Amino acid sequence: MRGAVIAPGAAARRAGPPAPAAVAVRDGGAATDFLRALPAQVWPTLGPREVGLVIASSGPWGELIGWTPFIAPPRAAGDHAPYWFYNRGGSAQAVYFASDGRGQNFLRDWQVPLPGGRIGHFDAAMYDALTPNPWGLSAEAHLVEVEVNGGEGAPPNLHFVVTDARIVDGTDAYPLVAADALTAARAAWDRWVVATRPVTDQTIEDARAASGEPYGDETVQTEVGLLPTWLPESRVLRVTFYRRVRRTSTRTAMVSPRQTCRKGAPCMVRHPVRTTSTHSYGAEQALIVDLDDHGRIVDEVSFGPSPIVAAASPTGALAE
């Protein structure tokens, strides 16, 4: 069955951004290995039609956390940021759309898995907010009802094909506007990061003390990512933010390998080797923001800041 473009969905009615909610931030505990604890290649079984969030992989709310614990690279000016799909708390899905050639990475007669071990065939491509389409998808985030693989549904998988779509946010059934709700969630995250900065700075200093002296000049790497999802049962937009600050220094040295020779056997001469040791430490923190179907913040749960201590042994050797 080849995917066909069906009738466009109605455009969402825009509302103003939700007013900031006075919600106390609850302490969820440590953020240790928080990123690794997020769903990795965990996808839901999809029915014929699903409501979920389509969102640019890199956009105004930050870089998204993908289907494994990685944070999408920032988008350069002019680069495409394809839509990803999030639903039911699972990992991101690199969703494709039924296409007549428009979009990125166009695939003709593409084979995708269907329920029951069957295979569907579609002409499909990845879309972004600038890709012309019959459904009115033009923002960097929409809450949408999609037809999955021509109404066949999909087993848990990184990809599926949207063969019809209807924007539902900003409607009577779903009053929230996805972009505004994400902006409100990002503002809550920014407020919390500022409020916890003294604790974060102290956590980094404590991690430095626990890891020993750096090897010399340090590089500082800060990574921030978010994992949003639509929870249809509770009608909640859940946005998980994660931040990791890591300071790293390296040291290179020539090391003469220890000579071990069996008695009576000739001994091979071993030349010195170059080894590089890495010393790193830092802090990580996370915040989960829940918004109801009107776009109002109803819960915030914080994790950390927690120390990262990873002073390492020699990590590589090249023969000199």
N, C-alpha and C positions, 0 to 999 in steps of 0.2 A: 504494500500500500504506500503510495507516494503522498507526502504531506501536501495539503493545499491550504492556501490562505482563505480563511472564512470571514464572515462579516465583522467589521470593526466593533469594539466595545465602546460604550458611552464614555466620554471624557469625565474625569472627576470634577466635582464642584469644589472650588478652592475655598478654604476658610482661613481665618487668621491663625497665627501660631498660638498654641495653648499657653495659658498663663503659667508661670513657674509655680510649682507646687511646693508647699512647705512640708517635706517628708524627712523624717529623721533617718540618717544613714545608720543602718545596722551593721555590726561587726560580724563578718563571716569567718574570721580567723586569718591564718597565715596565707600568703600568696606563693609559698614555695612550690615551684614546678607547676604553677597555675596554668601556664600555656600548654604544657604537655597533658594536663588533665582535661582539656577541652576535647570535644568529639573530633576524632581523626578518622576520616573515611567511614563515617557513620551516617548513613542516609536512610530516610524513611521509605517505606513502600508507598507509592503514590497511586491514588485512584484516578478515574477518568478525568475528573476536574478537581483542582486544588486551589486554595487561596494561600498565597505566600508573598514574600517580599522579593522583588527584583531590585537590585541596587548595583551601582557602578563599583567595580572592584577597587577603585581609588577615586575619592571624591571629596566634597567639602567637609565630610565628617571624619575623614581619615582613611587609612589603608585597611582593607579588610583582612581578616584571618581566614585562610583557605581551608581546603579539605584535609590537610595535614597541618601540624603546628608551624605554619609559616605565615609571615605577614606580607601581603602583596606589596611589590615595589611602588613607590610614589609615581604618579603619572607625570611625564614631562609635557610641556606645552605642545599641544597638537596631537599627542598620543591618544589612542583609543583606550577607553576603560570599559571593557565589555560587562554586560549585565551578568551577575551571579544571582542564584535563587536560593533563598533560605526559608525553611519550613520545619516546624515541629522540633526545634532545638537541635537539628542535625548539622552536619558539615555543609559547607558551601557546595552548590552544584553549578558547574560550568554549563549553563543552560544554552541550548541552541533554539532557533526559531525557524519555522517553515519559511523558505526563501526562494525567490525567483532569480537569485544571483546577487542581491544586495547583502550588505553586511560583511563581516570579516571571516576568513577561513571557510569560505563557501565549500560545501561538500555535496556532490551530486550522488543521489541514490545511497545515502549514508545508512549503514545498518546499525540499529540500536536495539538493545534487549527489551522484550515485552514480557509480561507475566506468563508463567507456564513454560518458560524456555523458548518462546517464539521470538522471531526477529522482525522488526519493522524496517521499512525502507523510506527514507525521506530526503528531499532536497532541503538543506538547512545550512544556517550560518549563525555566527555569534553577532548579536546586535549590541549597540550602545545607545546612549541618549540622543545621538545625532543621526542614527540610521532611520531613513524614512520607513514607516510601517503603517498598516491600516488600523492599528488599535489605539493610536494616540500616545504611545510610550515616548515621552520626550523629556521627562525629568530624570535626575540621577537616582531617584528611588520612587517606586510605586508599590502600593499594595494591589495585587492583581488576582483575579480568578483566571486560571489558565486551563486550557484543554491539553492533556498530557498524551503525547504520541497518538494523536488522532482519536482520542477518547478510549484508548486501550489501557491507559495507566502505565506504571513502570515499576519494576523491582528496584531495590536499593542499588543506586548506581551514580557515578559522577555526572553522567549526562542524561538528558532527555530532550525531546523536541516539543516546543510550544507550537501547537497548530491552530490555536485560537486564543485570544486574550481579551479580558475586559477589566479595565481599571475600576476598582471598587472603593479606593479611599476617597474621602470627601463626599461620600454618598450617605443617604439616610441609614443604610445598613451598616456602614463603616464610617462614622463621622470623622475619625482621625485622618489627617493628611500626612502621609509617610515622611515626606521631606521635613515638615515642621516638627513632627514628633522626634525625628532623629536629631534635629537641631536642638531641641529641648534637652534630649539625652546628652548630647555633646556638651551643652552648657553646664549640666549637672556634673559631668566628669571633670570639666575644666575647673569648676569651683572646688571640687574635692581635692584635685591635685594641688591647687594653690594652698588650700587649708592644711594639707598634710606635708607641705614642702619642708618645714623644719624637721619633722620626724624622718622624712626620706633622707635628708642630708645627713642626719645623725646616723641613720641605718647604714648609709654608705661608708661613713667614717668607721663605724664599728666593724663592718665587713673588711675594711682595709686593715684594721688592727688585728683581726683574726687571721688574715691571710698572709701576714708578714709584709716586709718592705717590697715595694715594686722594684722592678729591674732597672728602671730609668724613666725616661719620658713616657707618658701615658697617652693613649688615644681614648676618647670618650665616645661611646656609641649609645644613642637613645632610640629605642624602637617603641612605637605606639601603634596598636592595632585594635580593631573592633570586630566583634562577631554578633551581628544582629539576627534575629529570627522572629517569625510570626508563629504564635502558639494558638492554633484555631480553637482548641477546646476551651481555653480560658479567655480567648480574644485579647491577648496581651502581646504587645510588641516588646520583646526583651532585647536589650542592647548591652553586650558585655564588652567593656574596655580593658585593655591590658597595656602596661607600660614597663619597660625594662631599661635600666641604665647600667651600663657595664664599662668599667675602666680597665684597660689592658696595656701591659708592657711586655716586651720580649727581650730575650738575651740570647746571643749566639756565641758559641764557644767551640774550639777544636778539642776533641776528646780522643785520647789514645785508648782503643779498646783493650780490655784485659786479654793477655795472651794465655791461652789454654792449649797445651799440647799433650797428647798421650805419650806415655813413656815409650821410648824406642821408635817413635814415629817422627818424620820430618815436620817441622813447624812452619806454617805459612806466615809470611810477614804480613802483618796487618797495619794498614796505613791509618793515620788519624782521620776522624770523620767530623763533620760539622754538625752540631746539634743546636736546635732552637728550642728554648724553653719559654713558655707563656705563663704570665702571672695575671690573674684577673679577679675582679670582685665587683660588687655593685648592689643593686636593690631592684625588686620587682613589686608591682602593686596592681590591683584590679578593682573594678567597680561594675556591678550589675545593676542596670536601671530598667525597671518595668514600667511600661506606660499602658493605660487602658485603651479601649477602642474609641475614646474621645481624644486621645493624645495627651492625657494627664498623667504625670508621674505618680505612681501609687506605691513604689517600693524602691529602695536603694540598699544594696548590700556591698560592703567594702571588704577587701582582702589585702592585708599588708599595710604599709610597706614591710617587706621581708628581705633579709640579707641574701646576697649571692656570694658565696665564697668558693672560688674554683682555682686556687693556685695550682698550677699544673707541673708535672714532671716534663722532661724533654719530650717534645712532640714530633720530632722528625730528624732524620739523619741523611746526609748526602755524602757520598764518598768524595774525599778531596783529591 
